[in-house]
Amino acid sequence: MPIFEFKCPRHGLFDIFSRMGGAPDEATCVHWGCNKRGKRVFSAPALVNVQRDWNEEANDYQRDAYTQAKAQLTNVAREEAEHSGGSPRPVKEESVQAAAKAIADKKPKKSVVQRAVERHKQRARERKRSAT
């Protein structure tokens, strides 16, 4: 659904979600207690292009080592083909097995958030023990 922008004379810009082609020329301000009508404002569209490498995409899905390795190798082959203008080379099973072993052998690092949650839980357990 597209986001349409309106300008309230009192509060300034506000957004409304509406169907494509279904946005009115005016809309009531979204701020609580404000009944002013805002006129539609036309602005440049926001284009967001987030590029992530194949390793980030594979880790996002938290796949098992084999599936992750196969996805990484397939993506590398596709990227090489795009740069060279050819067709992607087939991924060999031996390569997938070797990459899967290398991934499985690496101990995954915990994120900052995971470490903070663990510290919080540990402190809560310590407080509970000291209270009893």
N, CA, C and O atoms as a printed pandas DataFrame, in Angstrom:
     atom_number atom_name residue_name chain_id  residue_number  x_coord  y_coord  z_coord
0              1         N          MET        A               1    0.839   -1.181    0.000
1              2        CA          MET        A               1    0.000    0.000    0.000
2              3         C          MET        A               1    0.883    1.243    0.000
3              4         O          MET        A               1    1.838    1.331    0.772
4              5         N          PRO        A               2    0.569    2.185   -0.853
5              6        CA          PRO        A               2    1.372    3.406   -0.879
6              7         C          PRO        A               2    1.071    4.316    0.316
7              8         O          PRO        A               2   -0.001    4.256    0.919
8              9         N          ILE        A               3    2.033    5.138    0.625
9             10        CA          ILE        A               3    1.891    6.117    1.701
10            11         C          ILE        A               3    1.714    7.477    1.043
11            12         O          ILE        A               3    2.527    7.894    0.218
12            13         N          PHE        A               4    0.642    8.160    1.421
13            14        CA          PHE        A               4    0.385    9.499    0.887
14            15         C          PHE        A               4    0.652   10.514    1.984
15            16         O          PHE        A               4    0.345   10.280    3.153
16            17         N          GLU        A               5    1.225   11.639    1.595
17            18        CA          GLU        A               5    1.633   12.663    2.547
18            19         C          GLU        A               5    0.682   13.855    2.478
19            20         O          GLU        A               5    0.303   14.303    1.396
20            21         N          PHE        A               6    0.307   14.356    3.648
21            22        CA          PHE        A               6   -0.575   15.504    3.765
22            23         C          PHE        A               6    0.058   16.506    4.714
23            24         O          PHE        A               6    0.916   16.154    5.523
24            25         N          LYS        A               7   -0.380   17.788    4.607
25            26        CA          LYS        A               7    0.177   18.818    5.480
26            27         C          LYS        A               7   -0.954   19.500    6.240
27            28         O          LYS        A               7   -1.819   20.150    5.654
28            29         N          CYS        A               8   -0.922   19.333    7.570
29            30        CA          CYS        A               8   -1.879   19.974    8.461
30            31         C          CYS        A               8   -1.396   21.400    8.717
31            32         O          CYS        A               8   -0.204   21.607    8.947
32            33         N          PRO        A               9   -2.300   22.396    8.684
33            34        CA          PRO        A               9   -1.860   23.770    8.949
34            35         C          PRO        A               9   -1.338   23.959   10.377
35            36         O          PRO        A               9   -0.606   24.910   10.650
36            37         N          ARG        A              10   -1.710   23.067   11.274
37            38        CA          ARG        A              10   -1.323   23.197   12.666
38            39         C          ARG        A              10   -0.098   22.336   13.030
39            40         O          ARG        A              10    0.825   22.816   13.687
40            41         N          HIS        A              11   -0.096   21.045   12.594
41            42        CA          HIS        A              11    0.938   20.100   13.002
42            43         C          HIS        A              11    1.978   19.776   11.930
43            44         O          HIS        A              11    2.976   19.117   12.220
44            45         N          GLY        A              12    1.763   20.220   10.727
45            46        CA          GLY        A              12    2.727   19.929    9.666
46            47         C          GLY        A              12    2.409   18.629    8.944
47            48         O          GLY        A              12    1.245   18.251    8.812
48            49         N          LEU        A              13    3.452   17.948    8.477
49            50        CA          LEU        A              13    3.279   16.761    7.637
50            51         C          LEU        A              13    2.810   15.541    8.423
51            52         O          LEU        A              13    3.222   15.322    9.562
52            53         N          PHE        A              14    1.933   14.746    7.788
53            54        CA          PHE        A              14    1.529   13.454    8.319
54            55         C          PHE        A              14    1.249   12.522    7.147
55            56         O          PHE        A              14    0.962   12.974    6.039
56            57         N          ASP        A              15    1.334   11.213    7.400
57            58        CA          ASP        A              15    1.175   10.204    6.360
58            59         C          ASP        A              15   -0.098    9.399    6.548
59            60         O          ASP        A              15   -0.564    9.194    7.669
60            61         N          ILE        A              16   -0.653    8.946    5.429
61            62        CA          ILE        A              16   -1.831    8.068    5.442
62            63         C          ILE        A              16   -1.600    6.956    4.430
63            64         O          ILE        A              16   -1.165    7.209    3.307
64            65         N          PHE        A              17   -1.897    5.710    4.837
65            66        CA          PHE        A              17   -1.853    4.566    3.925
66            67         C          PHE        A              17   -3.191    4.498    3.203
67            68         O          PHE        A              17   -4.249    4.623    3.820
68            69         N          SER        A              18   -3.135    4.301    1.902
69            70        CA          SER        A              18   -4.364    4.222    1.123
70            71         C          SER        A              18   -4.128    3.371   -0.109
71            72         O          SER        A              18   -2.987    3.101   -0.483
72            73         N          ARG        A              19   -5.218    2.950   -0.736
73            74        CA          ARG        A              19   -5.080    2.186   -1.971
74            75         C          ARG        A              19   -4.449    3.056   -3.047
75            76         O          ARG        A              19   -4.549    4.283   -3.014
76            77         N          MET        A              20   -3.795    2.398   -4.003
77            78        CA          MET        A              20   -3.195    3.120   -5.120
78            79         C          MET        A              20   -4.307    3.843   -5.869
79            80         O          MET        A              20   -5.293    3.220   -6.263
80            81         N          GLY        A              21   -4.161    5.127   -6.066
81            82        CA          GLY        A              21   -5.168    5.915   -6.760
82            83         C          GLY        A              21   -6.368    6.249   -5.887
83            84         O          GLY        A              21   -7.330    6.852   -6.362
84            85         N          GLY        A              22   -6.320    5.863   -4.606
85            86        CA          GLY        A              22   -7.464    6.093   -3.728
86            87         C          GLY        A              22   -7.250    7.189   -2.713
87            88         O          GLY        A              22   -8.062    7.344   -1.800
88            89         N          ALA        A              23   -6.192    7.949   -2.841
89            90        CA          ALA        A              23   -5.909    9.003   -1.868
90            91         C          ALA        A              23   -6.744   10.244   -2.177
91            92         O          ALA        A              23   -6.793   10.690   -3.324
92            93         N          PRO        A              24   -7.398   10.801   -1.161
93            94        CA          PRO        A              24   -8.158   12.033   -1.383
94            95         C          PRO        A              24   -7.238   13.243   -1.501
95            96         O          PRO        A              24   -6.047   13.160   -1.199
96            97         N          ASP        A              25   -7.795   14.357   -1.938
97            98        CA          ASP        A              25   -7.004   15.584   -2.030
98            99         C          ASP        A              25   -6.762   16.202   -0.657
99           100         O          ASP        A              25   -5.790   16.932   -0.461
100          101         N          GLU        A              26   -7.661   15.903    0.305
101          102        CA          GLU        A              26   -7.520   16.385    1.673
102          103         C          GLU        A              26   -7.800   15.247    2.649
103          104         O          GLU        A              26   -8.518   14.300    2.328
104          105         N          ALA        A              27   -7.222   15.354    3.848
105          106        CA          ALA        A              27   -7.457   14.350    4.885
106          107         C          ALA        A              27   -7.418   15.034    6.242
107          108         O          ALA        A              27   -6.754   16.056    6.414
108          109         N          THR        A              28   -8.132   14.464    7.200
109          110        CA          THR        A              28   -8.147   14.998    8.557
110          111         C          THR        A              28   -6.837   14.640    9.247
111          112         O          THR        A              28   -6.345   13.518    9.119
112          113         N          CYS        A              29   -6.283   15.587    9.968
113          114        CA          CYS        A              29   -5.014   15.407   10.656
114          115         C          CYS        A              29   -5.091   14.208   11.604
115          116         O          CYS        A              29   -6.119   13.977   12.240
116          117         N          VAL        A              30   -4.002   13.456   11.692
117          118        CA          VAL        A              30   -3.976   12.249   12.509
118          119         C          VAL        A              30   -3.650   12.532   13.977
119          120         O          VAL        A              30   -3.753   11.629   14.808
120          121         N          HIS        A              31   -3.264   13.752   14.312
121          122        CA          HIS        A              31   -2.953   14.076   15.703
122          123         C          HIS        A              31   -4.240   14.121   16.526
123          124         O          HIS        A              31   -5.281   14.587   16.061
124          125         N          TRP        A              32   -4.142   13.626   17.762
125          126        CA          TRP        A              32   -5.307   13.527   18.628
126          127         C          TRP        A              32   -5.909   14.905   18.891
127          128         O          TRP        A              32   -5.206   15.842   19.267
128          129         N          GLY        A              33   -7.196   15.010   18.691
129          130        CA          GLY        A              33   -7.921   16.245   18.968
130          131         C          GLY        A              33   -7.842   17.297   17.879
131          132         O          GLY        A              33   -8.476   18.345   17.997
132          133         N          CYS        A              34   -7.096   17.052   16.841
133          134        CA          CYS        A              34   -6.969   18.018   15.754
134          135         C          CYS        A              34   -7.965   17.640   14.659
135          136         O          CYS        A              34   -7.907   16.537   14.116
136          137         N          ASN        A              35   -8.854   18.536   14.344
137          138        CA          ASN        A              35   -9.846   18.270   13.302
138          139         C          ASN        A              35   -9.571   19.057   12.029
139          140         O          ASN        A              35  -10.427   19.161   11.150
140          141         N          LYS        A              36   -8.372   19.608   11.943
141          142        CA          LYS        A              36   -8.008   20.392   10.757
142          143         C          LYS        A              36   -7.837   19.464    9.562
143          144         O          LYS        A              36   -7.458   18.301    9.702
144          145         N          ARG        A              37   -8.124   20.002    8.396
145          146        CA          ARG        A              37   -7.960   19.246    7.159
146          147         C          ARG        A              37   -6.608   19.593    6.548
147          148         O          ARG        A              37   -6.247   20.763    6.425
148          149         N          GLY        A              38   -5.871   18.559    6.171
149          150        CA          GLY        A              38   -4.575   18.770    5.556
150          151         C          GLY        A              38   -4.660   18.505    4.060
151          152         O          GLY        A              38   -5.350   17.585    3.619
152          153         N          LYS        A              39   -3.955   19.315    3.289
153          154        CA          LYS        A              39   -3.938   19.135    1.837
154          155         C          LYS        A              39   -2.847   18.145    1.459
155          156         O          LYS        A              39   -1.819   18.044    2.128
156          157         N          ARG        A              40   -3.085   17.429    0.392
157          158        CA          ARG        A              40   -2.128   16.434   -0.081
158          159         C          ARG        A              40   -0.876   17.136   -0.603
159          160         O          ARG        A              40   -0.954   18.148   -1.301
160          161         N          VAL        A              41    0.264   16.580   -0.251
161          162        CA          VAL        A              41    1.557   17.118   -0.646
162          163         C          VAL        A              41    2.229   16.092   -1.551
163          164         O          VAL        A              41    2.220   14.894   -1.266
164          165         N          PHE        A              42    2.800   16.569   -2.626
165          166        CA          PHE        A              42    3.522   15.674   -3.527
166          167         C          PHE        A              42    5.016   15.851   -3.291
167          168         O          PHE        A              42    5.541   16.962   -3.360
168          169         N          SER        A              43    5.684   14.750   -3.015
169          170        CA          SER        A              43    7.120   14.794   -2.782
170          171         C          SER        A              43    7.772   13.635   -3.533
171          172         O          SER        A              43    7.096   12.735   -4.031
172          173         N          ALA        A              44    9.075   13.680   -3.600
173          174        CA          ALA        A              44    9.807   12.620   -4.302
174          175         C          ALA        A              44    9.601   11.293   -3.579
175          176         O          ALA        A              44    9.575   11.259   -2.349
176          177         N          PRO        A              45    9.457   10.216   -4.318
177          178        CA          PRO        A              45    9.271    8.919   -3.658
178          179         C          PRO        A              45   10.541    8.499   -2.931
179          180         O          PRO        A              45   11.654    8.826   -3.343
180          181         N          ALA        A              46   10.348    7.774   -1.850
181          182        CA          ALA        A              46   11.484    7.261   -1.090
182          183         C          ALA        A              46   11.857    5.900   -1.648
183          184         O          ALA        A              46   11.095    4.939   -1.547
184          185         N          LEU        A              47   13.027    5.836   -2.232
185          186        CA          LEU        A              47   13.507    4.567   -2.765
186          187         C          LEU        A              47   14.585    4.037   -1.834
187          188         O          LEU        A              47   15.594    4.700   -1.597
188          189         N          VAL        A              48   14.370    2.865   -1.321
189          190        CA          VAL        A              48   15.320    2.261   -0.415
190          191         C          VAL        A              48   15.888    1.024   -1.084
191          192         O          VAL        A              48   15.153    0.107   -1.449
192          193         N          ASN        A              49   17.188    1.009   -1.239
193          194        CA          ASN        A              49   17.847   -0.132   -1.855
194          195         C          ASN        A              49   18.895   -0.653   -0.881
195          196         O          ASN        A              49   19.990   -0.100   -0.772
196          197         N          VAL        A              50   18.547   -1.711   -0.186
197          198        CA          VAL        A              50   19.456   -2.298    0.773
198          199         C          VAL        A              50   20.140   -3.473    0.098
199          200         O          VAL        A              50   19.497   -4.454   -0.275
200          201         N          GLN        A              51   21.437   -3.362   -0.053
201          202        CA          GLN        A              51   22.180   -4.460   -0.658
202          203         C          GLN        A              51   22.912   -5.215    0.427
203          204         O          GLN        A              51   23.658   -4.643    1.222
204          205         N          ARG        A              52   22.683   -6.493    0.439
205          206        CA          ARG        A              52   23.364   -7.342    1.405
206          207         C          ARG        A              52   24.116   -8.411    0.642
207          208         O          ARG        A              52   23.700   -8.838   -0.435
208          209         N          ASP        A              53   25.224   -8.835    1.213
209          210        CA          ASP        A              53   25.970   -9.880    0.528
210          211         C          ASP        A              53   25.368  -11.246    0.833
211          212         O          ASP        A              53   24.504  -11.373    1.700
212          213         N          TRP        A              54   25.822  -12.247    0.128
213          214        CA          TRP        A              54   25.244  -13.579    0.246
214          215         C          TRP        A              54   25.408  -14.150    1.637
215          216         O          TRP        A              54   24.565  -14.931    2.078
216          217         N          ASN        A              55   26.469  -13.784    2.345
217          218        CA          ASN        A              55   26.687  -14.320    3.681
218          219         C          ASN        A              55   25.653  -13.782    4.662
219          220         O          ASN        A              55   25.141  -14.531    5.494
220          221         N          GLU        A              56   25.343  -12.502    4.572
221          222        CA          GLU        A              56   24.320  -11.929    5.453
222          223         C          GLU        A              56   22.957  -12.552    5.193
223          224         O          GLU        A              56   22.230  -12.881    6.130
224          225         N          GLU        A              57   22.612  -12.713    3.918
225          226        CA          GLU        A              57   21.326  -13.315    3.587
226          227         C          GLU        A              57   21.240  -14.733    4.118
227          228         O          GLU        A              57   20.218  -15.121    4.684
228          229         N          ALA        A              58   22.290  -15.506    3.945
229          230        CA          ALA        A              58   22.287  -16.882    4.413
230          231         C          ALA        A              58   22.187  -16.936    5.932
231          232         O          ALA        A              58   21.459  -17.767    6.476
232          233         N          ASN        A              59   22.906  -16.064    6.618
233          234        CA          ASN        A              59   22.851  -16.064    8.078
234          235         C          ASN        A              59   21.507  -15.581    8.595
235          236         O          ASN        A              59   21.075  -16.008    9.666
236          237         N          ASP        A              60   20.834  -14.697    7.862
237          238        CA          ASP        A              60   19.515  -14.239    8.284
238          239         C          ASP        A              60   18.538  -15.391    8.413
239          240         O          ASP        A              60   17.709  -15.413    9.323
240          241         N          TYR        A              61   18.634  -16.323    7.527
241          242        CA          TYR        A              61   17.688  -17.442    7.548
242          243         C          TYR        A              61   18.051  -18.490    8.595
243          244         O          TYR        A              61   17.245  -19.374    8.884
244          245         N          GLN        A              62   19.233  -18.405    9.158
245          246        CA          GLN        A              62   19.725  -19.346   10.158
246          247         C          GLN        A              62   19.486  -20.780    9.704
247          248         O          GLN        A              62   18.889  -21.590   10.413
248          249         N          ARG        A              63   19.958  -21.058    8.528
249          250        CA          ARG        A              63   19.794  -22.384    7.944
250          251         C          ARG        A              63   20.750  -23.379    8.587
251          252         O          ARG        A              63   21.690  -23.007    9.288
252          253         N          ASP        A              64   20.483  -24.643    8.331
253          254        CA          ASP        A              64   21.458  -25.648    8.722
254          255         C          ASP        A              64   22.683  -25.460    7.824
255          256         O          ASP        A              64   22.607  -24.799    6.788
256          257         N          ALA        A              65   23.791  -26.037    8.224
257          258        CA          ALA        A              65   25.061  -25.788    7.535
258          259         C          ALA        A              65   25.010  -26.179    6.057
259          260         O          ALA        A              65   25.531  -25.450    5.213
260          261         N          TYR        A              66   24.394  -27.313    5.733
261          262        CA          TYR        A              66   24.354  -27.778    4.346
262          263         C          TYR        A              66   23.565  -26.805    3.466
263          264         O          TYR        A              66   24.037  -26.391    2.407
264          265         N          THR        A              67   22.374  -26.448    3.911
265          266        CA          THR        A              67   21.524  -25.545    3.124
266          267         C          THR        A              67   22.175  -24.174    2.985
267          268         O          THR        A              67   22.113  -23.553    1.924
268          269         N          GLN        A              68   22.799  -23.707    4.065
269          270        CA          GLN        A              68   23.477  -22.416    4.029
270          271         C          GLN        A              68   24.639  -22.449    3.048
271          272         O          GLN        A              68   24.830  -21.511    2.274
272          273         N          ALA        A              69   25.418  -23.528    3.079
273          274        CA          ALA        A              69   26.559  -23.652    2.171
274          275         C          ALA        A              69   26.098  -23.689    0.718
275          276         O          ALA        A              69   26.690  -23.043   -0.147
276          277         N          LYS        A              70   25.044  -24.442    0.458
277          278        CA          LYS        A              70   24.540  -24.544   -0.913
278          279         C          LYS        A              70   24.042  -23.183   -1.404
279          280         O          LYS        A              70   24.292  -22.802   -2.547
280          281         N          ALA        A              71   23.333  -22.451   -0.532
281          282        CA          ALA        A              71   22.835  -21.125   -0.908
282          283         C          ALA        A              71   23.992  -20.167   -1.191
283          284         O          ALA        A              71   23.942  -19.406   -2.157
284          285         N          GLN        A              72   25.026  -20.198   -0.361
285          286        CA          GLN        A              72   26.171  -19.318   -0.555
286          287         C          GLN        A              72   26.874  -19.615   -1.879
287          288         O          GLN        A              72   27.181  -18.702   -2.646
288          289         N          LEU        A              73   27.122  -20.887   -2.138
289          290        CA          LEU        A              73   27.820  -21.249   -3.368
290          291         C          LEU        A              73   26.979  -20.943   -4.608
291          292         O          LEU        A              73   27.513  -20.520   -5.633
292          293         N          THR        A              74   25.687  -21.151   -4.516
293          294        CA          THR        A              74   24.791  -20.831   -5.635
294          295         C          THR        A              74   24.794  -19.334   -5.906
295          296         O          THR        A              74   24.841  -18.909   -7.060
296          297         N          ASN        A              75   24.746  -18.535   -4.849
297          298        CA          ASN        A              75   24.753  -17.078   -5.011
298          299         C          ASN        A              75   26.077  -16.578   -5.572
299          300         O          ASN        A              75   26.096  -15.657   -6.389
300          301         N          VAL        A              76   27.190  -17.181   -5.139
301          302        CA          VAL        A              76   28.496  -16.793   -5.667
302          303         C          VAL        A              76   28.560  -17.102   -7.160
303          304         O          VAL        A              76   29.032  -16.283   -7.949
304          305         N          ALA        A              77   28.085  -18.280   -7.541
305          306        CA          ALA        A              77   28.092  -18.663   -8.958
306          307         C          ALA        A              77   27.226  -17.712   -9.776
307          308         O          ALA        A              77   27.597  -17.332  -10.886
308          309         N          ARG        A              78   26.085  -17.330   -9.235
309          310        CA          ARG        A              78   25.191  -16.406   -9.943
310          311         C          ARG        A              78   25.833  -15.027  -10.095
311          312         O          ARG        A              78   25.746  -14.413  -11.159
312          313         N          GLU        A              79   26.478  -14.542   -9.033
313          314        CA          GLU        A              79   27.133  -13.233   -9.096
314          315         C          GLU        A              79   28.287  -13.241  -10.103
315          316         O          GLU        A              79   28.471  -12.285  -10.856
316          317         N          GLU        A              80   29.060  -14.328  -10.108
317          318        CA          GLU        A              80   30.158  -14.435  -11.075
318          319         C          GLU        A              80   29.617  -14.425  -12.503
319          320         O          GLU        A              80   30.200  -13.800  -13.389
320          321         N          ALA        A              81   28.503  -15.118  -12.721
321          322        CA          ALA        A              81   27.894  -15.161  -14.049
322          323         C          ALA        A              81   27.388  -13.781  -14.453
323          324         O          ALA        A              81   27.515  -13.388  -15.613
324          325         N          GLU        A              82   26.814  -13.041  -13.503
325          326        CA          GLU        A              82   26.322  -11.694  -13.805
326          327         C          GLU        A              82   27.465  -10.775  -14.205
327          328         O          GLU        A              82   27.319   -9.964  -15.120
328          329         N          HIS        A              83   28.597  -10.893  -13.530
329          330        CA          HIS        A              83   29.745  -10.036  -13.835
330          331         C          HIS        A              83   30.430  -10.408  -15.139
331          332         O          HIS        A              83   30.940   -9.545  -15.854
332          333         N          SER        A              84   30.437  -11.697  -15.441
333          334        CA          SER        A              84   31.118  -12.134  -16.661
334          335         C          SER        A              84   30.191  -12.176  -17.873
335          336         O          SER        A              84   30.657  -12.285  -19.007
336          337         N          GLY        A              85   28.889  -12.092  -17.640
337          338        CA          GLY        A              85   27.934  -12.121  -18.740
338          339         C          GLY        A              85   27.585  -13.518  -19.216
339          340         O          GLY        A              85   26.904  -13.671  -20.230
340          341         N          GLY        A              86   28.036  -14.538  -18.504
341          342        CA          GLY        A              86   27.750  -15.919  -18.889
342          343         C          GLY        A              86   26.601  -16.492  -18.084
343          344         O          GLY        A              86   25.835  -15.762  -17.455
344          345         N          SER        A              87   26.497  -17.804  -18.114
345          346        CA          SER        A              87   25.466  -18.470  -17.319
346          347         C          SER        A              87   26.113  -19.053  -16.070
347          348         O          SER        A              87   27.298  -19.389  -16.089
348          349         N          PRO        A              88   25.346  -19.179  -14.974
349          350        CA          PRO        A              88   25.922  -19.682  -13.721
350          351         C          PRO        A              88   26.435  -21.115  -13.876
351          352         O          PRO        A              88   25.798  -21.954  -14.512
352          353         N          ARG        A              89   27.588  -21.370  -13.287
353          354        CA          ARG        A              89   28.130  -22.730  -13.320
354          355         C          ARG        A              89   27.393  -23.572  -12.282
355          356         O          ARG        A              89   26.980  -23.047  -11.249
356          357         N          PRO        A              90   27.224  -24.857  -12.536
357          358        CA          PRO        A              90   26.543  -25.704  -11.553
358          359         C          PRO        A              90   27.400  -25.877  -10.302
359          360         O          PRO        A              90   28.627  -25.934  -10.379
360          361         N          VAL        A              91   26.744  -25.960   -9.161
361          362        CA          VAL        A              91   27.440  -26.131   -7.890
362          363         C          VAL        A              91   27.680  -27.628   -7.683
363          364         O          VAL        A              91   26.757  -28.436   -7.779
364          365         N          LYS        A              92   28.928  -27.977   -7.401
365          366        CA          LYS        A              92   29.277  -29.385   -7.205
366          367         C          LYS        A              92   28.986  -29.813   -5.777
367          368         O          LYS        A              92   29.167  -29.044   -4.833
368          369         N          GLU        A              93   28.532  -31.052   -5.633
369          370        CA          GLU        A              93   28.185  -31.591   -4.320
370          371         C          GLU        A              93   29.388  -31.612   -3.379
371          372         O          GLU        A              93   29.243  -31.367   -2.181
372          373         N          GLU        A              94   30.587  -31.906   -3.923
373          374        CA          GLU        A              94   31.786  -31.931   -3.070
374          375         C          GLU        A              94   32.048  -30.544   -2.472
375          376         O          GLU        A              94   32.439  -30.424   -1.311
376          377         N          SER        A              95   31.829  -29.510   -3.273
377          378        CA          SER        A              95   32.028  -28.137   -2.793
378          379         C          SER        A              95   31.037  -27.799   -1.693
379          380         O          SER        A              95   31.386  -27.168   -0.696
380          381         N          VAL        A              96   29.796  -28.229   -1.888
381          382        CA          VAL        A              96   28.761  -27.967   -0.883
382          383         C          VAL        A              96   29.111  -28.680    0.425
383          384         O          VAL        A              96   28.997  -28.101    1.505
384          385         N          GLN        A              97   29.538  -29.942    0.318
385          386        CA          GLN        A              97   29.898  -30.710    1.519
386          387         C          GLN        A              97   31.058  -30.058    2.265
387          388         O          GLN        A              97   31.027  -29.946    3.491
388          389         N          ALA        A              98   32.084  -29.626    1.526
389          390        CA          ALA        A              98   33.254  -28.993    2.153
390          391         C          ALA        A              98   32.869  -27.675    2.817
391          392         O          ALA        A              98   33.303  -27.385    3.932
392          393         N          ALA        A              99   32.059  -26.886    2.135
393          394        CA          ALA        A              99   31.622  -25.603    2.707
394          395         C          ALA        A              99   30.737  -25.838    3.926
395          396         O          ALA        A              99   30.835  -25.106    4.911
396          397         N          ALA        A             100   29.873  -26.853    3.871
397          398        CA          ALA        A             100   28.992  -27.156    5.001
398          399         C          ALA        A             100   29.808  -27.558    6.220
399          400         O          ALA        A             100   29.492  -27.160    7.341
400          401         N          LYS        A             101   30.853  -28.341    6.005
401          402        CA          LYS        A             101   31.718  -28.742    7.116
402          403         C          LYS        A             101   32.409  -27.519    7.719
403          404         O          LYS        A             101   32.499  -27.387    8.940
404          405         N          ALA        A             102   32.894  -26.632    6.858
405          406        CA          ALA        A             102   33.567  -25.421    7.350
406          407         C          ALA        A             102   32.604  -24.545    8.154
407          408         O          ALA        A             102   32.987  -23.970    9.173
408          409         N          ILE        A             103   31.370  -24.446    7.700
409          410        CA          ILE        A             103   30.372  -23.638    8.422
410          411         C          ILE        A             103   30.032  -24.293    9.750
411          412         O          ILE        A             103   29.943  -23.615   10.773
412          413         N          ALA        A             104   29.841  -25.606    9.741
413          414        CA          ALA        A             104   29.476  -26.323   10.964
414          415         C          ALA        A             104   30.599  -26.271   11.998
415          416         O          ALA        A             104   30.338  -26.262   13.201
416          417         N          ASP        A             105   31.850  -26.237   11.528
417          418        CA          ASP        A             105   32.992  -26.205   12.447
418          419         C          ASP        A             105   33.153  -24.860   13.147
419          420         O          ASP        A             105   33.738  -24.778   14.227
420          421         N          LYS        A             106   32.628  -23.808   12.524
421          422        CA          LYS        A             106   32.729  -22.480   13.134
422          423         C          LYS        A             106   31.684  -22.352   14.240
423          424         O          LYS        A             106   30.515  -22.688   14.052
424          425         N          LYS        A             107   32.117  -21.872   15.367
425          426        CA          LYS        A             107   31.178  -21.648   16.464
426          427         C          LYS        A             107   30.496  -20.314   16.221
427          428         O          LYS        A             107   31.174  -19.295   16.091
428          429         N          PRO        A             108   29.163  -20.294   16.157
429          430        CA          PRO        A             108   28.489  -19.025   15.891
430          431         C          PRO        A             108   28.689  -18.040   17.045
431          432         O          PRO        A             108   28.608  -18.402   18.219
432          433         N          LYS        A             109   28.948  -16.812   16.680
433          434        CA          LYS        A             109   29.122  -15.764   17.676
434          435         C          LYS        A             109   27.767  -15.244   18.103
435          436         O          LYS        A             109   26.848  -15.128   17.292
436          437         N          LYS        A             110   27.651  -14.933   19.378
437          438        CA          LYS        A             110   26.396  -14.379   19.883
438          439         C          LYS        A             110   26.353  -12.891   19.589
439          440         O          LYS        A             110   27.373  -12.202   19.628
440          441         N          SER        A             111   25.164  -12.414   19.295
441          442        CA          SER        A             111   25.002  -10.989   19.013
442          443         C          SER        A             111   25.057  -10.193   20.310
443          444         O          SER        A             111   24.994  -10.762   21.400
444          445         N          VAL        A             112   25.171   -8.908   20.190
445          446        CA          VAL        A             112   25.199   -8.016   21.347
446          447         C          VAL        A             112   23.899   -8.154   22.133
447          448         O          VAL        A             112   23.906   -8.149   23.364
448          449         N          VAL        A             113   22.795   -8.276   21.419
449          450        CA          VAL        A             113   21.490   -8.400   22.076
450          451         C          VAL        A             113   21.413   -9.714   22.848
451          452         O          VAL        A             113   20.948   -9.736   23.988
452          453         N          GLN        A             114   21.866  -10.814   22.235
453          454        CA          GLN        A             114   21.835  -12.103   22.921
454          455         C          GLN        A             114   22.676  -12.067   24.196
455          456         O          GLN        A             114   22.266  -12.599   25.227
456          457         N          ARG        A             115   23.861  -11.434   24.125
457          458        CA          ARG        A             115   24.704  -11.340   25.313
458          459         C          ARG        A             115   24.040  -10.483   26.386
459          460         O          ARG        A             115   24.122  -10.809   27.570
460          461         N          ALA        A             116   23.389   -9.402   25.993
461          462        CA          ALA        A             116   22.710   -8.531   26.958
462          463         C          ALA        A             116   21.556   -9.265   27.631
463          464         O          ALA        A             116   21.356   -9.134   28.839
464          465         N          VAL        A             117   20.800  -10.034   26.860
465          466        CA          VAL        A             117   19.689  -10.804   27.429
466          467         C          VAL        A             117   20.213  -11.832   28.424
467          468         O          VAL        A             117   19.636  -12.010   29.496
468          469         N          GLU        A             118   21.310  -12.513   28.071
469          470        CA          GLU        A             118   21.892  -13.499   28.983
470          471         C          GLU        A             118   22.374  -12.838   30.278
471          472         O          GLU        A             118   22.173  -13.377   31.366
472          473         N          ARG        A             119   23.015  -11.664   30.156
473          474        CA          ARG        A             119   23.451  -10.947   31.365
474          475         C          ARG        A             119   22.265  -10.556   32.219
475          476         O          ARG        A             119   22.314  -10.682   33.443
476          477         N          HIS        A             120   21.207  -10.087   31.596
477          478        CA          HIS        A             120   19.996   -9.695   32.329
478          479         C          HIS        A             120   19.404  -10.893   33.070
479          480         O          HIS        A             120   19.035  -10.783   34.240
480          481         N          LYS        A             121   19.315  -12.031   32.389
481          482        CA          LYS        A             121   18.773  -13.235   33.028
482          483         C          LYS        A             121   19.655  -13.685   34.186
483          484         O          LYS        A             121   19.150  -14.088   35.233
484          485         N          GLN        A             122   20.991  -13.617   33.999
485          486        CA          GLN        A             122   21.910  -14.017   35.052
486          487         C          GLN        A             122   21.747  -13.113   36.274
487          488         O          GLN        A             122   21.712  -13.601   37.404
488          489         N          ARG        A             123   21.648  -11.817   36.058
489          490        CA          ARG        A             123   21.470  -10.880   37.176
490          491         C          ARG        A             123   20.146  -11.126   37.888
491          492         O          ARG        A             123   20.073  -11.045   39.115
492          493         N          ALA        A             124   19.090  -11.431   37.116
493          494        CA          ALA        A             124   17.785  -11.717   37.724
494          495         C          ALA        A             124   17.865  -12.969   38.586
495          496         O          ALA        A             124   17.285  -13.010   39.672
496          497         N          ARG        A             125   18.585  -14.002   38.111
497          498        CA          ARG        A             125   18.744  -15.228   38.915
498          499         C          ARG        A             125   19.526  -14.925   40.184
499          500         O          ARG        A             125   19.190  -15.435   41.252
500          501         N          GLU        A             126   20.580  -14.088   40.079
501          502        CA          GLU        A             126   21.380  -13.740   41.252
502          503         C          GLU        A             126   20.555  -12.949   42.265
503          504         O          GLU        A             126   20.659  -13.189   43.468
504          505         N          ARG        A             127   19.738  -12.011   41.790
505          506        CA          ARG        A             127   18.870  -11.238   42.695
506          507         C          ARG        A             127   17.857  -12.146   43.377
507          508         O          ARG        A             127   17.561  -11.983   44.561
508          509         N          LYS        A             128   17.326  -13.108   42.617
509          510        CA          LYS        A             128   16.342  -14.032   43.181
510          511         C          LYS        A             128   16.985  -14.898   44.260
511          512         O          LYS        A             128   16.380  -15.142   45.304
512          513         N          ARG        A             129   18.225  -15.369   44.008
513          514        CA          ARG        A             129   18.935  -16.185   44.996
514          515         C          ARG        A             129   19.261  -15.390   46.257
515          516         O          ARG        A             129   19.143  -15.903   47.370
516          517         N          SER        A             130   19.671  -14.138   46.078
517          518        CA          SER        A             130   20.043  -13.324   47.249
518          519         C          SER        A             130   18.820  -12.897   48.050
519          520         O          SER        A             130   18.935  -12.610   49.242
520          521         N          ALA        A             131   17.642  -12.849   47.410
521          522        CA          ALA        A             131   16.419  -12.473   48.108
522          523         C          ALA        A             131   15.902  -13.615   48.983
523          524         O          ALA        A             131   15.184  -13.369   49.952
524          525         N          THR        A             132   16.253  -14.844   48.660
525          526        CA          THR        A             132   15.749  -15.983   49.421
526          527         C          THR        A             132   16.678  -16.385   50.524
527          528         O          THR        A             132   16.393  -17.332   51.257
